[in-house]
Amino acid sequence: MTQFDESALEFANFIFDRKKVVCYGLQNAAGGTTTILNFPTASLADAFRTAFLEGRNFRIVQNGAQIICLADYETVMRCSSDDPRVQPLRYSRDYMMGTLSHMVC
């Protein structure tokens, strides 16, 4: 492999049931998109998944307090946009210059 293309990185955070949730989104050149939601507790992740992610048409993997969705951030959050338990705080498509390498350096 002679060429390496970095994935664009998005960042968002929001409040769910008075607790802060930190999210990262990765988009690669092949068209794949992943959103990672990091909750403070597994029970809060369970509550969010039950309330807003059940029955959706994208793959969802939960690992304790972390939920990985194979969809973009806007799609993941669409069902929760009118719920008073969810309060958006910050969203940026240009987080850390937009690539993973800038986060690790």
C-alpha positions, 0 to 999 in steps of 0.5 A: 500500500503506497497511499494512506488516506485519513478519515474525517473526524467529527465531534459533538457533545450533548446532555441526556438526562442531565449527563454529558455525552461525548460523540465522535464521527468518522467518515472514510473516502469509501463512503462509510460513516460511523458515530460513536456515543460515549455515555457516563454509565452503561445504564444511561447508554441503555436508556438512550438506545431504548428510547431513540435507537431501537428499530432504526435501519442502521447497525448498532453495537453497544459495549457497556457505556459506549454505543457505536452506530453505523450512520452519520450523527444527524441520522443517529440523533434525528429521533431525539431532536424534539425530546426535552431530555436531549440538549445539544451542546456543541457540534463541529465537522472540523474538529482538530483539523478534521483528521485522526492524525491531528488528535494523536500527535 
